[in-house]
Amino acid sequence: MKLVPALSLFSLVPIVLVACTAPDTSPSGDDTALVLADGYELGNYNPVAGFGEAGEAKVYDGLLRLTGGQDTGIPTLEPALAAEMPVPDADATVWTVKVRDGVRFTDGTAFGPEDVVATYRAILDPASASPLATSYDMLESVEATGPDTVEFRLAYPYAPWPTKLLLGIAPSERLTGGPAERSPLNSQPVGTGPYRLVSLRPDQAVYAANEDYWDGAPQVKKLTVVYMPDDNARAQRMAAGELDGANVPPLLANTFADRAGYEVVANTSADWRGVTLPAGNPVTADPAMRMALNLAVDRGAMVANILGGHGRAAYTPVPEVYGDAYEASATFPFDRVRAEHLLRDAGWVPGADGVRSKDGVRAEFTVMYFPQDTLRRDLAQAFASDTSRIGVRVNVEAVDRGVFPGQLTTRAGLLGGGDLPYDPDTQLYSTLHSSYAQPGVGSGYDNASGYVNPEIDRALDDARRSIDPAGRAADYRAVQTGYVADPGYVMLVFLDHTYVMRDGGWTGSTPILEPHSHGVAWGPWWNLRDWARP
């Protein structure tokens, strides 16, 4: 059963696909199976712990799900475990959802409103220590109000609440309390989704089609995902014909463009890459330094030489996909001369080695990146090269993910964002609002610069609580205008997520705007449930 989507208010840049050629047999030897390689660790499949927040989980369904294939527009939402679209009251503080009847979890238990209630209450429960709790601070309560209805009560009007209904629903019996990161659901997920997890080990996850799926059994019957963190290894295994698909950095992906039997897929995303400018560092906290760094970077060269053309320059966290909420004038020119003048006027004087200093503080800082992320490494190195041209020395250092966030208060990081990009609120709020600069609020990656700007806070709060589309768009334009006058990061690029897949004769893959999270849960496989043989 397919449902008619609602209209969207924003625009989407389309995906670029290389045309298919003749089908080929999967490396598994089974033409109903796929073998994919992912650069991201396997496991941690508990939705309360943040898994699949944007609706990409194949073992779970949310109350709503994304639809793809639009040439324009933010992806629209359609009912999944909801029987129909949620209904708000007049001020959008009470949302009523009728749930779908006749759905079962893969453990055979029946789905009902109690499972919705249990999932969302678990996020709010301090004992869960859910990383999503802060982003659901507008939710006051959730109740089953009948045998097939759920009512969400919000602390304030929140127009983008439907984006919060993409979250996967787990059985109430499996939500037994305690820290979400220790739940058995992390390794033994149970959902209503089109696939079920058959086996899991650190280097491989195997999924089988849910033959009783409420929306029809998938035609791809088996999915094997291999954990392969090295970018070059994934590309080499693809070239050797050992994989059906993989996420591959753009320059490596481009090497497959002219190879017979392969497709290169570049999905538009709202996923930004940028350099944090921590308020706890005397160099990066200086307003003149922050502005000068933004003027000194050659974003166009980064898009051309590091992204291989698969992306766009970024100046703020807001991509043009947001239509009326996007402020096209909110940019920084590439102007090294002006950057040098700003630093000179602010007292940053070149030393004998060309590196500036001010009041005994040398214009030198470190940018961290994740060791196995070659794209972030290359962007960090390009940033360092650009800043050296204005007398600022940037040292680039690979830092393990486990200790990375704890160092962001004083050391810069090459970060990404856009975790839930289907509304400007979820794209911006945790990145720029000063509440996330407070200790213990959100994760270590939220507002990692410690950025504080009362005018931007006010516009973000006004937009968050407004149900007027025109008013919200005006507020978000004001955020961008205010930000470029007082930047807190050096935003570099928006990525097109790049993938390589072997031609297998399947149809059904459609365009979709991707969030920060990518890997093979997204790409051409995001809607694997809809794939079919012609």
C-alpha positions as CSV (number, residue, x, y, z in Angstrom):
1,M,0.0,0.0,0.0
2,K,1.4,3.4,-1.0
3,L,0.1,6.6,0.5
4,V,-0.2,10.1,-1.1
5,P,2.4,12.4,0.5
6,A,1.7,15.9,1.8
7,L,3.0,19.0,0.0
8,S,6.5,20.3,1.0
9,L,7.4,24.0,1.4
10,F,11.0,23.9,0.4
11,S,13.2,22.9,-2.6
12,L,15.6,20.1,-3.2
13,V,18.6,19.9,-5.5
14,P,18.3,16.6,-7.4
15,I,20.5,13.6,-7.2
16,V,22.9,12.8,-10.1
17,L,22.8,9.2,-11.3
18,V,24.9,7.5,-13.9
19,A,22.7,5.4,-16.1
20,C,22.3,1.7,-15.5
21,T,23.8,-0.9,-17.8
22,A,23.0,-4.7,-18.0
23,P,22.3,-6.4,-14.7
24,D,24.9,-8.5,-13.1
25,T,24.9,-11.2,-10.4
26,S,25.6,-10.2,-6.8
27,P,28.9,-11.2,-5.3
28,S,26.9,-13.3,-2.9
29,G,25.8,-15.5,-5.9
30,D,22.2,-14.8,-5.0
31,D,20.4,-12.3,-7.2
32,T,18.0,-11.5,-4.4
33,A,20.8,-10.5,-2.0
34,L,23.1,-7.5,-1.7
35,V,26.5,-7.2,0.0
36,L,27.4,-3.6,1.0
37,A,30.5,-2.2,2.7
38,D,30.1,0.6,5.3
39,G,32.7,2.9,6.8
40,Y,30.6,3.2,10.0
41,E,30.6,0.8,13.0
42,L,27.8,-1.7,13.3
43,G,25.5,-2.1,16.2
44,N,23.9,0.4,18.6
45,Y,20.5,-0.2,17.1
46,N,18.4,1.2,20.0
47,P,16.2,4.1,18.8
48,V,16.2,5.5,22.3
49,A,19.9,5.8,22.0
50,G,19.5,7.8,18.8
51,F,19.6,5.1,16.2
52,G,17.7,6.0,13.0
53,E,16.4,9.3,14.3
54,A,16.1,10.5,10.7
55,G,14.0,7.5,9.6
56,E,16.7,5.5,7.9
57,A,16.5,2.3,10.1
58,K,15.6,-0.7,8.1
59,V,14.5,-2.8,11.2
60,Y,12.2,-0.1,12.6
61,D,9.3,2.0,11.4
62,G,8.4,5.4,12.8
63,L,4.9,6.8,12.9
64,L,5.9,8.7,9.8
65,R,8.4,8.0,7.1
66,L,10.2,9.9,4.3
67,T,9.2,9.8,0.7
68,G,11.7,10.3,-2.1
69,G,11.9,11.0,-5.8
70,Q,11.0,14.7,-5.7
71,D,12.9,17.0,-8.1
72,T,12.0,19.9,-5.8
73,G,11.2,20.1,-2.1
74,I,12.3,18.9,1.2
75,P,11.3,15.2,1.4
76,T,7.7,15.0,2.4
77,L,6.4,12.7,5.1
78,E,3.8,10.0,4.9
79,P,2.1,7.7,7.4
80,A,4.0,4.5,8.4
81,L,2.9,3.2,11.8
82,A,0.5,6.1,11.9
83,A,-2.7,5.3,10.0
84,E,-3.0,8.9,8.8
85,M,-1.1,12.1,9.2
86,P,-0.9,13.6,12.7
87,V,-3.5,16.2,13.6
88,P,-2.5,19.3,15.7
89,D,-4.7,21.5,17.7
90,A,-5.0,25.2,16.8
91,D,-1.7,26.3,18.4
92,A,0.3,23.1,17.6
93,T,0.8,22.1,21.2
94,V,-1.3,18.9,21.1
95,W,-0.8,16.4,18.3
96,T,-3.1,13.4,18.0
97,V,-1.9,10.3,16.0
98,K,-4.1,7.4,15.0
99,V,-1.9,4.2,14.8
100,R,-2.1,1.6,12.2
101,D,-4.0,-1.6,13.0
102,G,-2.8,-5.2,12.3
103,V,1.0,-4.5,12.5
104,R,3.3,-6.9,14.3
105,F,6.9,-6.7,15.4
106,T,9.4,-9.2,14.1
107,D,9.2,-11.1,17.4
108,G,5.5,-11.7,16.7
109,T,4.0,-9.3,19.2
110,A,1.3,-6.9,18.2
111,F,2.1,-3.2,17.7
112,G,-0.1,-0.7,19.5
113,P,-0.2,2.8,21.0
114,E,1.5,1.5,24.2
115,D,4.7,0.9,22.2
116,V,4.6,4.5,20.9
117,V,4.1,5.8,24.4
118,A,6.9,3.6,25.8
119,T,9.4,4.6,23.2
120,Y,8.9,8.3,23.6
121,R,8.7,8.1,27.4
122,A,12.0,6.2,27.4
123,I,13.7,9.2,25.7
124,L,12.3,11.5,28.3
125,D,13.3,9.2,31.2
126,P,16.5,10.5,32.8
127,A,17.4,6.9,33.7
128,S,17.8,6.2,29.9
129,A,20.4,8.9,29.5
130,S,19.2,9.2,26.0
131,P,21.3,11.5,23.8
132,L,18.0,12.6,22.1
133,A,16.5,13.9,25.3
134,T,17.6,17.5,24.8
135,S,16.2,17.6,21.3
136,Y,12.8,16.5,22.6
137,D,12.6,19.1,25.3
138,M,9.4,20.5,23.8
139,L,7.6,17.2,24.6
140,E,5.8,17.4,27.9
141,S,3.9,14.1,27.8
142,V,2.7,11.3,25.6
143,E,-0.4,9.3,26.4
144,A,-2.5,6.5,24.8
145,T,-5.9,8.1,24.6
146,G,-7.7,5.1,23.1
147,P,-7.1,1.7,21.6
148,D,-5.7,3.2,18.5
149,T,-4.7,6.8,19.3
150,V,-1.7,8.6,20.9
151,E,-1.6,12.1,22.1
152,F,1.6,14.2,22.3
153,R,1.5,17.3,24.5
154,L,4.1,19.9,23.9
155,A,5.5,22.7,26.1
156,Y,5.2,25.2,23.3
157,P,3.9,25.3,19.7
158,Y,6.3,23.4,17.5
159,A,5.4,23.3,13.8
160,P,8.1,20.8,12.8
161,W,6.9,18.2,15.3
162,P,6.1,15.7,12.5
163,T,9.9,15.4,11.9
164,K,10.2,14.0,15.4
165,L,7.8,11.2,14.4
166,L,10.4,9.5,12.1
167,L,11.9,7.9,15.1
168,G,11.7,4.1,15.1
169,I,9.2,2.5,17.5
170,A,10.4,-0.4,19.7
171,P,8.1,-2.9,21.6
172,S,7.2,-1.7,25.1
173,E,8.2,-5.1,26.5
174,R,11.8,-4.5,25.3
175,L,12.1,-1.0,26.9
176,T,12.9,-2.2,30.4
177,G,14.5,0.9,31.8
178,G,18.1,1.8,32.5
179,P,20.7,3.4,30.3
180,A,19.8,3.2,26.6
181,E,23.4,2.4,25.6
182,R,23.2,-0.8,27.6
183,S,19.8,-2.0,26.2
184,P,19.7,-5.4,24.5
185,L,18.1,-3.6,21.6
186,N,21.6,-2.3,20.6
187,S,22.5,-5.7,19.4
188,Q,19.2,-7.5,19.2
189,P,16.8,-4.9,17.6
190,V,13.1,-5.7,17.4
191,G,11.0,-3.5,15.2
192,T,8.2,-3.5,12.6
193,G,10.5,-2.6,9.7
194,P,11.0,-4.2,6.3
195,Y,14.0,-6.1,7.6
196,R,15.1,-8.1,10.7
197,L,18.6,-8.6,12.0
198,V,19.7,-12.2,11.6
199,S,23.2,-12.0,12.9
200,L,25.7,-9.4,14.2
201,R,29.4,-9.4,14.8
202,P,31.8,-6.4,14.9
203,D,32.7,-6.7,11.2
204,Q,29.4,-7.9,9.7
205,A,25.6,-7.5,10.0
206,V,23.2,-9.8,8.1
207,Y,19.5,-8.8,7.6
208,A,16.7,-10.9,6.2
209,A,13.5,-9.5,4.6
210,N,10.5,-9.3,6.9
211,E,8.1,-11.5,5.0
212,D,5.2,-10.3,7.1
213,Y,5.9,-6.6,6.6
214,W,2.7,-4.6,6.7
215,D,3.6,-2.8,3.5
216,G,4.5,-5.9,1.6
217,A,7.6,-8.2,1.8
218,P,10.7,-6.6,0.2
219,Q,12.1,-8.3,-3.0
220,V,15.7,-7.9,-1.8
221,K,15.6,-10.9,0.5
222,K,19.0,-10.7,2.2
223,L,21.3,-7.7,3.0
224,T,24.8,-8.2,4.3
225,V,26.6,-5.1,5.6
226,V,30.4,-5.4,6.1
227,Y,32.2,-2.9,8.4
228,M,35.2,-1.6,6.4
229,P,36.5,1.7,7.9
230,D,39.3,2.3,5.4
231,D,38.1,4.3,2.4
232,N,40.7,2.8,0.0
233,A,39.8,-0.7,1.1
234,R,36.2,-0.2,0.2
235,A,37.1,1.2,-3.2
236,Q,39.5,-1.7,-3.9
237,R,36.9,-4.3,-2.9
238,M,34.3,-2.6,-5.1
239,A,36.8,-2.6,-8.0
240,A,37.5,-6.3,-7.5
241,G,33.8,-7.1,-7.8
242,E,33.5,-8.3,-4.2
243,L,30.7,-5.8,-3.2
244,D,27.4,-4.6,-4.6
245,G,27.9,-1.2,-3.2
246,A,29.7,1.1,-0.7
247,N,30.0,4.6,0.5
248,V,33.1,6.1,-1.0
249,P,34.7,9.6,-0.7
250,P,34.0,11.7,-3.8
251,L,37.5,11.6,-5.5
252,L,37.6,7.8,-5.1
253,A,34.0,7.6,-6.3
254,N,34.9,9.5,-9.5
255,T,37.4,6.8,-10.5
256,F,34.4,4.5,-11.1
257,A,32.5,7.0,-13.3
258,D,33.7,5.4,-16.6
259,R,33.9,1.8,-15.5
260,A,31.4,-0.5,-17.1
261,G,29.0,-2.2,-14.8
262,Y,29.2,0.5,-12.0
263,E,27.1,3.5,-11.1
264,V,28.3,6.5,-9.2
265,V,25.5,8.1,-7.1
266,A,25.8,11.5,-5.6
267,N,23.0,12.4,-3.2
268,T,22.4,16.0,-2.2
269,S,22.6,16.5,1.5
270,A,22.3,19.2,4.2
271,D,25.5,17.7,5.7
272,W,28.0,20.5,6.3
273,R,31.7,20.3,7.1
274,G,33.3,23.2,9.1
275,V,35.9,24.1,11.6
276,T,34.9,25.0,15.2
277,L,36.3,28.1,16.7
278,P,36.2,27.4,20.5
279,A,35.5,30.2,22.8
280,G,37.9,28.7,25.3
281,N,40.9,29.2,23.0
282,P,42.4,32.7,23.1
283,V,43.1,32.7,19.3
284,T,39.8,31.3,18.0
285,A,37.8,33.3,20.5
286,D,38.9,36.6,19.0
287,P,36.1,38.1,16.9
288,A,38.5,39.6,14.3
289,M,40.3,36.3,14.0
290,R,37.0,34.5,13.5
291,M,36.0,36.9,10.7
292,A,39.4,36.8,9.1
293,L,39.5,33.0,9.0
294,N,36.1,33.0,7.2
295,L,37.5,35.4,4.6
296,A,40.7,33.5,4.1
297,V,39.4,30.1,3.0
298,D,39.0,29.2,-0.7
299,R,35.8,27.2,-0.5
300,G,35.5,26.9,-4.2
301,A,38.8,25.2,-4.5
302,M,37.8,22.8,-1.8
303,V,34.6,21.8,-3.7
304,A,36.5,21.4,-6.9
305,N,39.7,19.7,-5.6
306,I,38.6,17.7,-2.5
307,L,34.9,17.0,-3.3
308,G,35.5,16.5,-7.0
309,G,32.6,18.8,-7.7
310,H,30.2,16.8,-5.4
311,G,29.1,19.6,-3.1
312,R,28.7,23.3,-2.6
313,A,30.4,26.1,-0.6
314,A,29.0,26.6,2.9
315,Y,29.0,29.9,4.8
316,T,26.3,29.2,7.4
317,P,24.7,25.9,8.4
318,V,21.7,26.7,6.1
319,P,21.8,25.3,2.6
320,E,19.7,26.7,-0.2
321,V,17.4,23.7,0.0
322,Y,15.3,25.6,2.6
323,G,13.9,27.9,0.0
324,D,12.3,31.0,1.6
325,A,14.2,30.3,4.8
326,Y,17.5,30.6,3.0
327,E,19.3,34.0,2.8
328,A,21.4,34.0,-0.4
329,S,23.3,37.1,0.7
330,A,24.7,35.5,3.8
331,T,28.1,34.6,2.5
332,F,31.8,35.5,3.0
333,P,33.8,36.6,0.0
334,F,37.2,35.0,-0.5
335,D,39.3,38.0,0.3
336,R,42.8,37.4,1.9
337,V,43.7,41.0,1.7
338,R,40.7,42.1,3.8
339,A,41.5,39.2,6.2
340,E,45.0,40.5,6.7
341,H,43.8,44.0,7.2
342,L,41.3,42.9,9.9
343,L,44.0,41.0,11.8
344,R,46.4,43.9,11.6
345,D,43.8,46.4,12.8
346,A,42.9,44.1,15.7
347,G,46.6,43.9,16.8
348,W,47.6,40.6,15.3
349,V,51.2,41.5,14.2
350,P,53.4,39.1,12.0
351,G,56.5,37.7,13.7
352,A,59.9,36.9,12.2
353,D,58.5,33.5,11.0
354,G,55.4,35.1,9.5
355,V,53.0,33.9,12.2
356,R,51.1,36.6,13.9
357,S,50.8,37.3,17.6
358,K,48.8,39.6,19.8
359,D,49.5,40.5,23.4
360,G,51.9,37.6,23.7
361,V,49.5,35.1,22.2
362,R,50.7,33.4,19.0
363,A,48.2,32.9,16.2
364,E,48.5,29.1,16.2
365,F,45.9,26.4,17.0
366,T,45.1,22.8,16.3
367,V,42.3,21.4,14.1
368,M,41.4,17.8,15.0
369,Y,39.8,15.3,12.7
370,F,38.8,11.6,12.9
371,P,41.8,9.4,12.0
372,Q,39.9,7.2,9.4
373,D,38.0,10.1,7.8
374,T,40.1,11.1,4.8
375,L,37.7,13.7,3.6
376,R,37.9,15.6,6.9
377,R,41.7,15.2,6.9
378,D,41.9,16.7,3.4
379,L,39.6,19.6,4.3
380,A,41.5,20.3,7.5
381,Q,44.8,20.4,5.5
382,A,43.4,22.7,2.9
383,F,42.1,25.0,5.7
384,A,45.6,25.0,7.3
385,S,47.1,25.9,4.0
386,D,44.7,28.8,3.4
387,T,45.2,30.2,6.9
388,S,49.0,30.1,6.6
389,R,48.7,32.7,3.8
390,I,47.4,35.2,6.3
391,G,49.9,34.5,9.1
392,V,47.9,32.0,11.1
393,R,49.4,28.6,11.8
394,V,47.0,25.7,12.0
395,N,48.3,22.2,13.1
396,V,46.2,19.3,11.9
397,E,45.9,16.3,14.2
398,A,44.1,12.9,14.0
399,V,42.3,12.4,17.3
400,D,40.3,9.3,18.3
401,R,36.5,9.6,18.4
402,G,36.4,8.5,22.0
403,V,38.3,11.5,23.3
404,F,37.5,14.0,20.6
405,P,34.4,15.7,22.0
406,G,36.1,16.3,25.4
407,Q,38.7,18.4,23.8
408,L,36.5,20.7,21.8
409,T,36.2,23.4,24.5
410,T,39.8,24.5,23.7
411,R,40.8,22.8,20.5
412,A,39.2,23.2,17.1
413,G,37.6,20.3,15.3
414,L,36.7,19.5,11.7
415,L,33.1,18.7,12.3
416,G,29.9,17.9,10.4
417,G,26.3,18.6,11.0
418,G,22.8,18.4,9.7
419,D,21.6,15.4,11.7
420,L,17.9,15.9,11.0
421,P,17.7,18.4,8.1
422,Y,14.0,18.2,7.3
423,D,13.2,21.6,8.9
424,P,15.5,24.6,9.6
425,D,14.9,24.3,13.3
426,T,16.5,20.9,13.6
427,Q,19.3,22.0,11.2
428,L,20.2,25.1,13.3
429,Y,19.2,25.1,16.9
430,S,21.7,22.8,18.5
431,T,24.5,24.2,16.4
432,L,24.0,27.9,17.2
433,H,21.8,28.3,20.2
434,S,23.7,29.4,23.3
435,S,21.8,27.0,25.6
436,Y,24.0,24.2,24.0
437,A,27.1,26.1,25.0
438,Q,26.3,25.3,28.6
439,P,28.1,22.3,30.3
440,G,26.0,19.1,30.3
441,V,23.5,20.3,27.6
442,G,23.3,18.1,24.5
443,S,26.4,16.3,23.3
444,G,30.0,17.5,23.1
445,Y,29.4,18.2,19.4
446,D,26.5,20.5,19.9
447,N,27.5,24.2,19.6
448,A,31.1,23.0,19.8
449,S,32.4,26.6,19.4
450,G,30.6,27.7,22.6
451,Y,28.9,30.3,20.4
452,V,26.8,33.0,22.1
453,N,24.8,35.6,20.3
454,P,21.6,36.9,22.0
455,E,20.1,38.2,18.7
456,I,20.5,34.8,17.1
457,D,19.1,33.0,20.2
458,R,16.0,35.3,20.0
459,A,15.4,34.6,16.3
460,L,15.9,30.8,16.8
461,D,13.5,30.8,19.7
462,D,10.9,32.9,17.9
463,A,11.1,30.6,14.8
464,R,10.9,27.4,17.0
465,R,7.7,28.6,18.6
466,S,6.0,30.0,15.6
467,I,3.4,28.3,13.5
468,D,3.5,31.0,10.8
469,P,5.6,29.7,7.8
470,A,6.4,33.2,6.6
471,G,7.4,34.4,10.0
472,R,9.6,31.4,10.6
473,A,11.3,31.9,7.2
474,A,12.0,35.5,8.1
475,D,13.5,34.6,11.4
476,Y,15.8,32.0,9.8
477,R,17.0,34.6,7.3
478,A,17.7,36.9,10.2
479,V,19.8,34.2,11.8
480,Q,21.9,33.9,8.7
481,T,22.4,37.6,8.3
482,G,23.3,37.9,12.0
483,Y,25.7,34.9,11.8
484,V,27.8,36.2,8.9
485,A,28.3,39.5,10.9
486,D,29.5,37.5,13.9
487,P,30.6,34.0,12.8
488,G,31.2,31.2,15.3
489,Y,32.6,28.6,12.9
490,V,34.3,28.5,9.6
491,M,31.7,26.6,7.5
492,L,33.5,25.1,4.5
493,V,31.2,22.9,2.3
494,F,27.9,21.1,2.0
495,L,28.6,17.5,0.8
496,D,27.0,15.5,-1.8
497,H,27.2,12.0,-0.3
498,T,28.9,9.8,-2.8
499,Y,28.4,6.0,-3.4
500,V,29.4,3.4,-5.8
501,M,27.1,0.5,-6.7
502,R,27.2,-2.4,-9.2
503,D,24.5,-2.6,-11.8
504,G,22.2,-5.4,-10.6
505,G,19.0,-4.8,-12.6
506,W,17.0,-3.4,-9.7
507,T,14.6,-0.5,-10.0
508,G,13.0,1.7,-7.3
509,S,16.0,3.7,-6.0
510,T,14.9,7.3,-5.8
511,P,16.4,10.7,-4.8
512,I,16.4,11.8,-1.2
513,L,17.9,14.7,0.7
514,E,20.3,13.1,3.1
515,P,21.2,14.1,6.7
516,H,24.7,14.2,8.2
517,S,24.4,10.4,8.8
518,H,25.1,8.6,5.6
519,G,26.8,5.3,4.9
520,V,24.9,2.5,3.3
521,A,21.8,3.1,5.4
522,W,21.3,6.0,3.0
523,G,22.5,6.4,-0.6
524,P,20.6,4.4,-3.3
525,W,19.7,1.8,-0.6
526,W,17.7,4.1,1.7
527,N,14.4,2.8,0.4
528,L,15.5,-0.8,-0.2
529,R,12.0,-1.9,0.8
530,D,10.7,-0.5,-2.6
531,W,13.3,-2.1,-4.9
532,A,12.0,-4.5,-7.5
533,R,13.0,-6.4,-10.6
534,P,11.6,-5.0,-13.8
